[in-house]
Amino acid sequence: MHTPSSPPLPDPRTVTPPDAVLRCQAALLARGPLAEAASALATELAEVLSCRRVTVSLLAGDEVAVAGSSQAGEIDPRRETA
């Protein structure tokens, strides 16, 4: 997240792969709880990849759980997801 004391973020259209990795890593590590960290990572990935929505999920056996999303709000379980 951009704060007045931090330098301006680069234009996502000109971000190089190493910059993108560092931005995603910084977003992930700057947050404490898993849900906040996963949402921050999803938001950065959406910006870097020019996606409308990115969702970070965890896989444990046959179970998949959404950890965070680039957009606020709940996912409707009645809808099919990829």
C-alpha positions in Angstrom: 0.0 0.0 0.0 1.3 3.5 -0.9 1.9 5.8 2.0 3.1 9.4 1.9 6.6 8.4 3.1 7.0 5.6 0.5 8.1 6.2 -3.1 5.4 6.2 -5.7 4.6 2.7 -7.1 5.7 2.1 -10.7 3.3 1.9 -13.6 2.1 -1.8 -13.6 2.5 -1.8 -17.4 6.2 -1.2 -17.1 7.0 -3.6 -14.1 9.7 -6.0 -15.0 9.5 -9.7 -13.7 12.0 -9.2 -10.9 10.1 -6.0 -9.8 6.8 -7.9 -9.9 8.2 -10.7 -7.7 9.5 -8.2 -5.2 6.2 -6.3 -5.1 4.2 -9.5 -4.5 6.7 -10.7 -1.9 6.6 -7.3 -0.1 2.8 -7.2 -0.1 2.6 -10.7 1.3 5.2 -10.1 4.1 3.9 -6.7 5.1 0.7 -8.2 6.5 0.3 -10.4 9.6 -2.8 -12.6 9.4 -3.1 -15.1 6.6 -6.3 -13.6 5.2 -4.8 -10.1 5.0 -1.5 -11.3 3.5 -3.3 -13.5 0.9 -5.6 -10.6 -0.1 -2.6 -8.2 -0.4 -0.8 -10.8 -2.6 -3.9 -11.3 -4.7 -4.3 -7.5 -5.2 -0.6 -7.1 -6.3 -0.9 -10.1 -8.6 -4.1 -8.7 -10.2 -2.3 -5.4 -10.8 0.9 -6.9 -12.2 -1.0 -9.4 -14.4 -3.7 -6.9 -15.4 -6.5 -9.2 -14.1 -9.9 -8.1 -12.9 -9.8 -10.6 -10.0 -7.2 -12.9 -8.4 -8.0 -15.4 -5.7 -5.5 -17.1 -3.5 -6.5 -20.5 -2.2 -5.0 -23.2 0.0 -5.2 -26.9 -0.9 -5.2 -29.5 1.8 -5.9 -33.0 0.4 -9.2 -32.7 -1.5 -10.3 -29.5 0.3 -9.7 -26.0 -1.2 -10.2 -23.0 0.9 -10.1 -19.4 -0.3 -7.4 -17.5 1.7 -7.8 -14.1 0.1 -9.0 -12.2 -3.0 -8.1 -9.0 -4.8 -11.8 -7.9 -4.5 -13.6 -7.5 -1.3 -16.8 -9.6 -0.7 -17.7 -13.2 -0.4 -17.7 -15.7 -3.3 -21.1 -17.1 -4.0 -20.9 -20.9 -3.5 -23.8 -21.4 -5.9 -21.6 -20.2 -8.8 -19.0 -22.4 -10.6 -15.5 -21.2 -10.2 -12.3 -22.1 -12.0 
